[in-house]
C-alpha cells in the first residue's frame, strides 16, 4: 500500500507544530511544510481548520479523498501508528499510559513557560516562572536516566518537551540558568534534546529572530533578554 503524501500546515513559532515536525523527522517521513500568518489567516486555511489553529496535517492517499488532521497529538499519534521504525511509545501498556500522562503534563508546562515569557509585568512573570520551575522539579524526581525521558530511546514525551526547552536556550543565561539551577537531570535532558537533529530541524534558521520580534511586539518584559 503506497504511503500518503503529507503536508504540514504550521506557523514558524508554533510549539505544537514543532511537535508534529519532530515526529515526522524522527520517522524519516518526507513532507511539505506550509507556514501561515495567524494574524491574517487565509480563507483556504480557515476552510480546512475547524479550530482556526495550527498545526494541520493534510493526508493525501491514492484513490481516497484528502483528509485533514488537526490537534498536534492526534497528528503525532497517527504518524506513530502508520509509519515504520521504532515506536515513540513503550510497548508496555502501563508505561505507555504513563508516557501519555506526561505528555499532558507537558501541555501544562508549556502554558506556564509561555505565560512567563510573554508576561508584561514582573509580578505575573514571577508567578509563572515559579509554576514552571515547580513542574521542572517534579520532572527531576521522575527522571531516572538520561539522555531522554525514558532512557536511551527518544520518545513522544521528548517531542513534547523539546519546543518548551528551546525557549530557554534563546534567553541570556542570567535569566534561564536560575530556572534550571540544581536540576541536573532536567538540565542534562534539556541539553540532549537541544542537540537532537529532529529538534534542531523542526524550526527555521530565523526562529530566534522571529521569537525576539514576537516578544517585542507583545511588549513582554523579557523582550530584551534574548542572547
SULFEN-V902962 format. One record per pair of residues at least 12 apart in sequence whose ideal C-beta (glycine too) atoms are under 10 Angstrom apart, sorted by the first residue. I is the first residue (numbers start at 0). J is the second residue. D is the distance in Angstrom with one decimal. If there is no record, write none. Layout:
i->I j->J d->D
i->I j->J d->D
This chain:
i->0 j->60 d->8.7
i->0 j->61 d->9.1
i->1 j->60 d->7.6
i->1 j->61 d->5.8
i->1 j->62 d->9.4
i->2 j->28 d->7.9
i->2 j->29 d->8.5
i->2 j->60 d->8.5
i->2 j->61 d->9.9
i->2 j->81 d->8.2
i->2 j->82 d->7.9
i->2 j->83 d->9.6
i->3 j->28 d->9.3
i->3 j->30 d->9.8
i->3 j->56 d->9.4
i->3 j->57 d->9.1
i->3 j->58 d->4.7
i->3 j->59 d->5.9
i->3 j->60 d->4.7
i->3 j->61 d->8.7
i->3 j->63 d->8.8
i->3 j->65 d->9.3
i->3 j->66 d->8.4
i->3 j->77 d->9.7
i->3 j->81 d->7.8
i->3 j->82 d->9.7
i->4 j->29 d->8.3
i->4 j->30 d->8.3
i->4 j->31 d->8.0
i->4 j->57 d->8.3
i->4 j->58 d->7.8
i->4 j->59 d->4.2
i->4 j->60 d->7.9
i->4 j->61 d->8.9
i->4 j->65 d->9.2
i->5 j->19 d->9.8
i->5 j->23 d->7.2
i->5 j->28 d->6.4
i->5 j->29 d->7.5
i->5 j->30 d->4.2
i->5 j->31 d->7.3
i->5 j->32 d->9.6
i->5 j->56 d->6.2
i->5 j->57 d->7.0
i->5 j->58 d->6.2
i->5 j->59 d->7.6
i->5 j->68 d->9.6
i->5 j->74 d->9.6
i->5 j->77 d->9.9
i->5 j->78 d->8.3
i->5 j->82 d->9.6
i->6 j->30 d->6.6
i->6 j->31 d->4.5
i->6 j->32 d->7.4
i->6 j->33 d->6.2
i->6 j->55 d->8.2
i->6 j->56 d->7.2
i->6 j->57 d->4.1
i->6 j->58 d->8.4
i->6 j->59 d->7.6
i->6 j->65 d->9.3
i->6 j->67 d->9.6
i->7 j->19 d->5.8
i->7 j->20 d->6.2
i->7 j->23 d->6.6
i->7 j->28 d->9.8
i->7 j->30 d->5.4
i->7 j->31 d->7.2
i->7 j->32 d->4.9
i->7 j->33 d->7.4
i->7 j->34 d->9.3
i->7 j->53 d->8.8
i->7 j->54 d->6.0
i->7 j->55 d->7.6
i->7 j->56 d->5.8
i->7 j->57 d->8.0
i->7 j->74 d->8.1
i->8 j->31 d->9.3
i->8 j->32 d->8.0
i->8 j->33 d->5.1
i->8 j->34 d->8.0
i->8 j->35 d->6.3
i->8 j->43 d->9.7
i->8 j->44 d->6.8
i->8 j->47 d->7.3
i->8 j->48 d->7.9
i->8 j->53 d->6.0
i->8 j->54 d->6.3
i->8 j->55 d->4.1
i->8 j->56 d->7.5
i->8 j->57 d->6.7
i->8 j->67 d->8.6
i->8 j->69 d->9.3
i->9 j->32 d->6.3
i->9 j->33 d->7.3
i->9 j->34 d->5.7
i->9 j->35 d->7.5
i->9 j->37 d->9.9
i->9 j->53 d->4.9
i->9 j->54 d->4.8
i->9 j->55 d->7.9
i->9 j->56 d->9.5
i->9 j->71 d->9.8
i->9 j->201 d->9.6
i->9 j->202 d->9.9
i->10 j->34 d->5.8
i->10 j->35 d->6.3
i->10 j->36 d->7.9
i->10 j->37 d->5.4
i->10 j->38 d->9.7
i->10 j->52 d->9.1
i->10 j->53 d->5.0
i->10 j->54 d->8.2
i->10 j->209 d->9.7
i->11 j->32 d->9.8
i->11 j->34 d->5.4
i->11 j->35 d->9.7
i->11 j->36 d->9.7
i->11 j->37 d->10.0
i->11 j->202 d->7.0
i->11 j->203 d->5.7
i->11 j->205 d->7.5
i->11 j->206 d->6.7
i->11 j->209 d->5.4
i->11 j->210 d->8.9
i->11 j->213 d->9.6
i->12 j->34 d->9.5
i->12 j->37 d->9.0
i->12 j->162 d->9.6
i->12 j->202 d->8.1
i->12 j->203 d->9.7
i->12 j->206 d->7.3
i->12 j->209 d->5.8
i->12 j->210 d->6.0
i->12 j->212 d->9.4
i->12 j->213 d->6.1
i->13 j->34 d->8.9
i->13 j->35 d->9.8
i->13 j->37 d->8.1
i->13 j->52 d->8.4
i->13 j->53 d->5.2
i->13 j->54 d->6.6
i->13 j->71 d->8.7
i->13 j->162 d->8.5
i->13 j->202 d->9.6
i->14 j->71 d->8.6
i->14 j->105 d->9.8
i->14 j->109 d->6.0
i->14 j->112 d->8.9
i->14 j->113 d->7.9
i->14 j->159 d->8.9
i->14 j->160 d->9.9
i->14 j->161 d->8.9
i->14 j->162 d->3.6
i->14 j->163 d->6.7
i->14 j->165 d->7.9
i->14 j->166 d->8.2
i->14 j->201 d->9.5
i->14 j->202 d->9.6
i->15 j->52 d->7.9
i->15 j->53 d->7.0
i->15 j->54 d->5.9
i->15 j->70 d->8.3
i->15 j->71 d->3.9
i->15 j->72 d->8.6
i->15 j->74 d->9.0
i->15 j->75 d->9.6
i->15 j->106 d->9.2
i->15 j->109 d->8.5
i->15 j->159 d->9.3
i->15 j->162 d->7.9
i->16 j->32 d->8.7
i->16 j->34 d->8.5
i->16 j->52 d->9.6
i->16 j->53 d->5.2
i->16 j->54 d->4.0
i->16 j->55 d->9.0
i->16 j->56 d->9.9
i->16 j->71 d->7.1
i->16 j->74 d->9.2
i->16 j->162 d->8.7
i->16 j->201 d->8.2
i->16 j->202 d->9.2
i->17 j->54 d->8.7
i->17 j->71 d->8.7
i->17 j->158 d->8.3
i->17 j->159 d->9.5
i->17 j->161 d->7.1
i->17 j->162 d->4.1
i->17 j->163 d->9.5
i->17 j->165 d->7.7
i->17 j->197 d->9.8
i->17 j->198 d->8.1
i->17 j->201 d->4.5
i->17 j->202 d->6.4
i->17 j->206 d->9.4
i->18 j->54 d->7.9
i->18 j->71 d->4.8
i->18 j->72 d->7.5
i->18 j->74 d->7.9
i->18 j->75 d->5.8
i->18 j->102 d->9.3
i->18 j->105 d->9.1
i->18 j->109 d->9.9
i->18 j->155 d->8.6
i->18 j->158 d->5.2
i->18 j->159 d->5.9
i->18 j->160 d->9.5
i->18 j->161 d->8.0
i->18 j->162 d->6.5
i->18 j->201 d->8.2
i->19 j->32 d->9.7
i->19 j->53 d->9.1
i->19 j->54 d->4.8
i->19 j->55 d->9.2
i->19 j->56 d->6.5
i->19 j->68 d->9.1
i->19 j->70 d->9.9
i->19 j->71 d->5.5
i->19 j->72 d->9.1
i->19 j->73 d->9.6
i->19 j->74 d->4.7
i->19 j->75 d->6.0
i->19 j->77 d->9.6
i->19 j->78 d->7.5
i->19 j->158 d->8.6
i->19 j->201 d->8.7
i->20 j->32 d->7.2
i->20 j->54 d->8.1
i->20 j->71 d->9.9
i->20 j->74 d->9.9
i->20 j->158 d->9.2
i->20 j->162 d->9.4
i->20 j->197 d->7.8
i->20 j->198 d->9.3
i->20 j->200 d->7.6
i->20 j->201 d->4.1
i->20 j->202 d->7.9
i->21 j->75 d->8.5
i->21 j->87 d->9.5
i->21 j->153 d->9.0
i->21 j->155 d->9.5
i->21 j->157 d->8.2
i->21 j->158 d->4.4
i->21 j->159 d->8.9
i->21 j->161 d->6.2
i->21 j->162 d->7.9
i->21 j->192 d->9.4
i->21 j->195 d->8.1
i->21 j->196 d->9.9
i->21 j->197 d->4.8
i->21 j->198 d->6.0
i->21 j->199 d->9.8
i->21 j->200 d->8.5
i->21 j->201 d->4.9
i->21 j->202 d->9.9
i->22 j->71 d->9.2
i->22 j->72 d->9.9
i->22 j->74 d->7.6
i->22 j->75 d->4.7
i->22 j->76 d->9.2
i->22 j->77 d->9.3
i->22 j->78 d->4.9
i->22 j->79 d->6.6
i->22 j->82 d->8.5
i->22 j->87 d->6.7
i->22 j->155 d->7.6
i->22 j->158 d->5.6
i->22 j->159 d->9.9
i->22 j->197 d->8.1
i->22 j->201 d->9.4
i->23 j->56 d->8.7
i->23 j->74 d->8.9
i->23 j->75 d->9.1
i->23 j->78 d->6.3
i->23 j->82 d->8.5
i->23 j->197 d->8.3
i->23 j->200 d->9.8
i->23 j->201 d->8.7
i->24 j->158 d->9.6
i->24 j->195 d->9.2
i->24 j->196 d->7.3
i->24 j->197 d->3.7
i->24 j->198 d->8.4
i->24 j->199 d->9.3
i->24 j->200 d->5.6
i->24 j->201 d->6.6
i->25 j->75 d->9.9
i->25 j->78 d->8.8
i->25 j->79 d->9.1
i->25 j->82 d->9.2
i->25 j->84 d->7.7
i->25 j->85 d->8.8
i->25 j->87 d->6.8
i->25 j->153 d->6.5
i->25 j->154 d->9.3
i->25 j->155 d->9.5
i->25 j->157 d->9.1
i->25 j->158 d->7.2
i->25 j->195 d->8.7
i->25 j->196 d->9.1
i->25 j->197 d->4.9
i->25 j->198 d->9.4
i->25 j->201 d->9.9
i->26 j->75 d->10.0
i->26 j->78 d->5.9
i->26 j->79 d->7.6
i->26 j->81 d->9.1
i->26 j->82 d->4.2
i->26 j->83 d->7.5
i->26 j->84 d->5.7
i->26 j->85 d->9.2
i->26 j->86 d->10.0
i->26 j->87 d->8.4
i->26 j->197 d->9.2
i->27 j->82 d->8.2
i->27 j->83 d->8.7
i->27 j->84 d->7.0
i->27 j->197 d->9.5
i->28 j->78 d->6.8
i->28 j->81 d->9.3
i->28 j->82 d->5.5
i->28 j->83 d->9.4
i->28 j->84 d->9.5
i->30 j->56 d->8.3
i->30 j->57 d->9.5
i->30 j->78 d->9.5
i->31 j->57 d->8.6
i->32 j->54 d->9.6
i->32 j->201 d->10.0
i->32 j->203 d->9.5
i->33 j->53 d->9.7
i->33 j->55 d->9.1
i->33 j->57 d->8.7
i->34 j->53 d->8.5
i->34 j->203 d->8.5
i->35 j->47 d->10.0
i->35 j->48 d->9.1
i->35 j->53 d->6.6
i->35 j->55 d->9.1
i->37 j->51 d->8.4
i->37 j->52 d->8.0
i->37 j->53 d->7.0
i->38 j->216 d->9.7
i->40 j->52 d->9.5
i->40 j->53 d->9.6
i->46 j->67 d->9.6
i->47 j->65 d->9.5
i->47 j->67 d->5.2
i->47 j->69 d->8.3
i->48 j->67 d->7.7
i->48 j->69 d->6.0
i->49 j->67 d->8.5
i->49 j->69 d->6.0
i->49 j->70 d->9.4
i->50 j->69 d->6.2
i->50 j->70 d->7.8
i->51 j->69 d->9.8
i->52 j->69 d->7.3
i->52 j->70 d->8.5
i->52 j->71 d->9.4
i->53 j->69 d->8.5
i->53 j->71 d->8.7
i->54 j->68 d->8.6
i->54 j->69 d->7.6
i->54 j->70 d->8.4
i->54 j->71 d->5.7
i->54 j->73 d->9.9
i->54 j->74 d->6.2
i->54 j->75 d->9.6
i->55 j->67 d->5.7
i->55 j->68 d->6.8
i->55 j->69 d->5.4
i->55 j->70 d->9.3
i->55 j->71 d->9.9
i->55 j->74 d->8.0
i->56 j->68 d->4.3
i->56 j->69 d->7.9
i->56 j->70 d->9.8
i->56 j->71 d->9.3
i->56 j->73 d->8.6
i->56 j->74 d->4.6
i->56 j->75 d->9.4
i->56 j->77 d->7.3
i->56 j->78 d->7.9
i->58 j->74 d->9.5
i->58 j->77 d->7.9
i->58 j->78 d->10.0
i->58 j->81 d->9.2
i->71 j->106 d->9.5
i->71 j->158 d->9.5
i->71 j->159 d->8.6
i->71 j->162 d->9.9
i->72 j->99 d->8.7
i->72 j->102 d->6.7
i->72 j->103 d->8.9
i->72 j->105 d->9.9
i->72 j->106 d->8.8
i->72 j->155 d->8.4
i->72 j->158 d->9.8
i->72 j->159 d->8.2
i->75 j->87 d->7.7
i->75 j->102 d->8.8
i->75 j->155 d->6.4
i->75 j->158 d->6.7
i->75 j->159 d->8.4
i->76 j->88 d->8.9
i->76 j->99 d->9.3
i->76 j->102 d->9.9
i->76 j->155 d->8.4
i->79 j->154 d->9.6
i->79 j->155 d->6.9
i->79 j->158 d->9.6
i->85 j->152 d->6.7
i->85 j->153 d->8.6
i->85 j->154 d->9.0
i->86 j->152 d->9.3
i->86 j->154 d->8.3
i->86 j->155 d->8.8
i->87 j->149 d->9.8
i->87 j->152 d->8.5
i->87 j->153 d->7.3
i->87 j->154 d->4.8
i->87 j->155 d->4.2
i->87 j->156 d->8.6
i->87 j->157 d->8.1
i->87 j->158 d->6.7
i->88 j->102 d->9.5
i->88 j->149 d->9.2
i->88 j->154 d->6.5
i->88 j->155 d->5.7
i->88 j->156 d->9.1
i->89 j->149 d->6.8
i->89 j->152 d->8.9
i->89 j->154 d->7.6
i->89 j->155 d->9.6
i->94 j->149 d->7.6
i->94 j->154 d->10.0
i->95 j->154 d->9.8
i->95 j->155 d->9.3
i->97 j->141 d->9.4
i->97 j->149 d->9.3
i->97 j->156 d->9.4
i->98 j->148 d->7.7
i->98 j->149 d->6.9
i->98 j->154 d->6.4
i->98 j->155 d->6.2
i->98 j->156 d->5.5
i->98 j->157 d->9.9
i->98 j->159 d->9.7
i->99 j->155 d->7.8
i->99 j->156 d->8.8
i->100 j->156 d->9.5
i->101 j->137 d->9.9
i->101 j->138 d->8.3
i->101 j->141 d->7.5
i->101 j->148 d->7.0
i->101 j->149 d->9.3
i->101 j->154 d->9.6
i->101 j->155 d->8.9
i->101 j->156 d->4.9
i->101 j->159 d->8.0
i->101 j->160 d->8.7
i->102 j->148 d->9.9
i->102 j->154 d->9.6
i->102 j->155 d->6.0
i->102 j->156 d->5.9
i->102 j->158 d->8.7
i->102 j->159 d->5.1
i->102 j->160 d->9.1
i->103 j->159 d->9.0
i->104 j->134 d->7.0
i->104 j->137 d->7.8
i->104 j->138 d->8.0
i->104 j->141 d->9.2
i->104 j->156 d->8.6
i->104 j->159 d->8.8
i->104 j->160 d->9.2
i->105 j->134 d->8.9
i->105 j->138 d->9.4
i->105 j->148 d->9.7
i->105 j->155 d->9.4
i->105 j->156 d->6.7
i->105 j->157 d->9.7
i->105 j->158 d->9.2
i->105 j->159 d->3.9
i->105 j->160 d->5.3
i->105 j->161 d->9.7
i->105 j->162 d->9.2
i->105 j->163 d->6.8
i->106 j->159 d->7.7
i->106 j->163 d->9.7
i->107 j->130 d->8.7
i->107 j->131 d->9.4
i->107 j->134 d->6.7
i->108 j->130 d->8.9
i->108 j->131 d->6.4
i->108 j->133 d->9.6
i->108 j->134 d->4.6
i->108 j->135 d->7.7
i->108 j->137 d->9.2
i->108 j->138 d->8.0
i->108 j->159 d->8.8
i->108 j->160 d->7.2
i->108 j->163 d->5.8
i->108 j->164 d->9.6
i->109 j->131 d->9.2
i->109 j->134 d->9.8
i->109 j->159 d->8.0
i->109 j->160 d->8.4
i->109 j->162 d->7.4
i->109 j->163 d->5.0
i->109 j->166 d->9.2
i->110 j->127 d->8.7
i->110 j->130 d->8.8
i->110 j->131 d->9.0
i->110 j->134 d->9.8
i->110 j->163 d->9.7
i->111 j->126 d->9.1
i->111 j->127 d->5.2
i->111 j->128 d->8.1
i->111 j->129 d->8.8
i->111 j->130 d->4.4
i->111 j->131 d->4.0
i->111 j->132 d->8.8
i->111 j->133 d->8.4
i->111 j->134 d->6.5
i->111 j->135 d->9.7
i->111 j->163 d->9.2
i->112 j->127 d->7.7
i->112 j->128 d->8.9
i->112 j->130 d->9.2
i->112 j->131 d->5.1
i->112 j->134 d->8.9
i->112 j->135 d->9.8
i->112 j->162 d->9.5
i->112 j->163 d->5.3
i->112 j->164 d->8.8
i->112 j->165 d->10.0
i->112 j->166 d->5.9
i->112 j->167 d->7.7
i->112 j->178 d->9.2
i->113 j->127 d->8.4
i->113 j->131 d->9.4
i->113 j->163 d->8.6
i->113 j->166 d->8.1
i->114 j->126 d->8.5
i->114 j->127 d->4.4
i->114 j->128 d->9.4
i->114 j->130 d->8.3
i->114 j->131 d->8.7
i->115 j->127 d->3.8
i->115 j->128 d->4.9
i->115 j->129 d->9.1
i->115 j->130 d->8.0
i->115 j->131 d->5.8
i->115 j->132 d->9.5
i->115 j->166 d->8.9
i->115 j->167 d->9.7
i->115 j->178 d->8.7
i->115 j->219 d->9.3
i->115 j->220 d->9.9
i->115 j->221 d->7.9
i->116 j->128 d->9.5
i->116 j->131 d->9.6
i->116 j->166 d->5.9
i->116 j->167 d->8.9
i->116 j->169 d->9.3
i->116 j->170 d->8.3
i->116 j->174 d->9.9
i->116 j->210 d->8.7
i->116 j->213 d->9.2
i->116 j->214 d->6.8
i->116 j->217 d->8.9
i->116 j->219 d->6.4
i->116 j->220 d->9.6
i->116 j->221 d->5.7
i->116 j->222 d->9.5
i->116 j->224 d->9.2
i->117 j->213 d->8.4
i->117 j->214 d->7.1
i->117 j->217 d->5.3
i->117 j->218 d->9.3
i->117 j->219 d->5.0
i->117 j->220 d->9.3
i->117 j->221 d->8.1
i->117 j->222 d->9.6
i->118 j->217 d->9.1
i->118 j->219 d->6.2
i->118 j->220 d->6.0
i->118 j->221 d->7.4
i->119 j->217 d->7.3
i->119 j->218 d->5.8
i->119 j->219 d->6.2
i->119 j->220 d->6.4
i->119 j->221 d->9.9
i->119 j->222 d->9.9
i->120 j->219 d->9.8
i->120 j->220 d->6.7
i->121 j->220 d->6.3
i->123 j->220 d->8.9
i->124 j->219 d->8.4
i->124 j->220 d->5.9
i->124 j->221 d->7.2
i->128 j->174 d->9.4
i->128 j->177 d->8.7
i->128 j->178 d->6.4
i->129 j->178 d->9.6
i->131 j->163 d->8.8
i->131 j->167 d->9.4
i->131 j->178 d->6.8
i->132 j->177 d->8.5
i->132 j->178 d->5.5
i->132 j->179 d->8.3
i->132 j->180 d->8.9
i->132 j->182 d->8.3
i->132 j->185 d->9.9
i->134 j->163 d->9.6
i->134 j->185 d->9.7
i->135 j->163 d->9.9
i->135 j->164 d->9.8
i->135 j->178 d->7.1
i->135 j->179 d->6.9
i->135 j->180 d->10.0
i->135 j->182 d->5.6
i->135 j->184 d->9.8
i->135 j->185 d->5.2
i->135 j->186 d->9.2
i->135 j->189 d->9.3
i->136 j->181 d->9.0
i->136 j->182 d->6.8
i->136 j->185 d->8.3
i->137 j->185 d->9.7
i->138 j->156 d->9.7
i->138 j->160 d->8.3
i->138 j->182 d->8.0
i->138 j->184 d->7.8
i->138 j->185 d->5.4
i->138 j->188 d->7.9
i->139 j->179 d->9.6
i->139 j->181 d->8.5
i->139 j->182 d->4.8
i->139 j->183 d->7.8
i->139 j->184 d->5.3
i->139 j->185 d->5.1
i->139 j->186 d->9.0
i->139 j->188 d->9.3
i->140 j->182 d->10.0
i->140 j->184 d->8.7
i->140 j->185 d->9.9
i->141 j->156 d->9.9
i->141 j->184 d->8.7
i->141 j->185 d->9.5
i->142 j->182 d->9.2
i->142 j->183 d->9.4
i->142 j->184 d->4.0
i->142 j->185 d->6.6
i->142 j->187 d->8.3
i->142 j->188 d->6.1
i->143 j->184 d->8.2
i->144 j->184 d->8.5
i->144 j->187 d->9.8
i->144 j->188 d->9.7
i->145 j->183 d->9.3
i->145 j->184 d->6.3
i->145 j->185 d->9.4
i->145 j->186 d->9.6
i->145 j->187 d->4.6
i->145 j->188 d->5.5
i->145 j->189 d->9.9
i->145 j->190 d->8.9
i->145 j->191 d->6.2
i->146 j->187 d->6.8
i->146 j->188 d->6.9
i->146 j->190 d->8.1
i->146 j->191 d->3.6
i->146 j->192 d->8.3
i->146 j->194 d->9.0
i->146 j->195 d->8.9
i->147 j->160 d->9.8
i->147 j->188 d->6.9
i->147 j->191 d->6.3
i->147 j->192 d->7.8
i->147 j->195 d->8.7
i->148 j->160 d->7.3
i->148 j->188 d->6.8
i->148 j->191 d->9.7
i->148 j->192 d->9.2
i->153 j->191 d->8.7
i->153 j->192 d->8.6
i->153 j->195 d->6.7
i->153 j->197 d->7.8
i->153 j->198 d->9.2
i->156 j->188 d->9.9
i->157 j->188 d->8.0
i->157 j->191 d->8.3
i->157 j->192 d->6.0
i->157 j->195 d->7.7
i->157 j->197 d->9.4
i->157 j->198 d->8.3
i->158 j->192 d->9.0
i->158 j->195 d->9.4
i->158 j->197 d->8.0
i->158 j->198 d->8.3
i->158 j->201 d->8.9
i->160 j->185 d->9.4
i->160 j->188 d->7.8
i->160 j->189 d->8.2
i->160 j->192 d->6.8
i->160 j->198 d->9.9
i->161 j->188 d->9.7
i->161 j->189 d->8.8
i->161 j->191 d->9.6
i->161 j->192 d->4.4
i->161 j->193 d->7.9
i->161 j->195 d->7.0
i->161 j->197 d->8.3
i->161 j->198 d->4.5
i->161 j->199 d->9.6
i->161 j->201 d->7.5
i->162 j->192 d->9.3
i->162 j->198 d->8.1
i->162 j->201 d->7.4
i->162 j->202 d->8.3
i->163 j->189 d->9.2
i->163 j->192 d->9.3
i->164 j->179 d->9.1
i->164 j->185 d->8.8
i->164 j->186 d->9.7
i->164 j->188 d->8.1
i->164 j->189 d->4.4
i->164 j->190 d->8.9
i->164 j->191 d->9.8
i->164 j->192 d->5.7
i->164 j->193 d->6.8
i->164 j->198 d->8.8
i->165 j->189 d->9.2
i->165 j->192 d->8.1
i->165 j->193 d->7.2
i->165 j->198 d->7.3
i->165 j->199 d->9.5
i->165 j->201 d->8.6
i->165 j->202 d->7.4
i->165 j->206 d->8.0
i->165 j->207 d->9.5
i->165 j->210 d->9.0
i->166 j->210 d->7.5
i->166 j->221 d->9.7
i->167 j->179 d->7.3
i->167 j->189 d->7.5
i->167 j->193 d->9.6
i->168 j->189 d->7.9
i->168 j->190 d->9.2
i->168 j->192 d->9.5
i->168 j->193 d->5.7
i->168 j->207 d->8.9
i->168 j->226 d->8.3
i->169 j->206 d->8.2
i->169 j->207 d->5.3
i->169 j->208 d->9.9
i->169 j->210 d->6.1
i->169 j->211 d->7.7
i->169 j->214 d->9.5
i->169 j->221 d->9.9
i->169 j->224 d->8.9
i->169 j->225 d->5.7
i->169 j->226 d->6.2
i->170 j->210 d->9.9
i->170 j->214 d->9.9
i->170 j->221 d->6.9
i->170 j->224 d->5.3
i->170 j->225 d->6.4
i->170 j->226 d->6.8
i->171 j->221 d->9.4
i->171 j->223 d->9.1
i->171 j->224 d->5.3
i->171 j->225 d->7.1
i->171 j->226 d->5.6
i->172 j->226 d->8.1
i->173 j->224 d->8.0
i->174 j->221 d->6.8
i->174 j->224 d->4.7
i->174 j->225 d->9.2
i->174 j->226 d->9.6
i->175 j->189 d->9.7
i->175 j->224 d->8.6
i->175 j->226 d->9.3
i->207 j->225 d->6.9
i->207 j->226 d->7.6
i->208 j->225 d->9.1
i->210 j->222 d->10.0
i->210 j->225 d->7.5
i->211 j->223 d->9.2
i->211 j->224 d->9.5
i->211 j->225 d->4.7
i->211 j->226 d->9.3
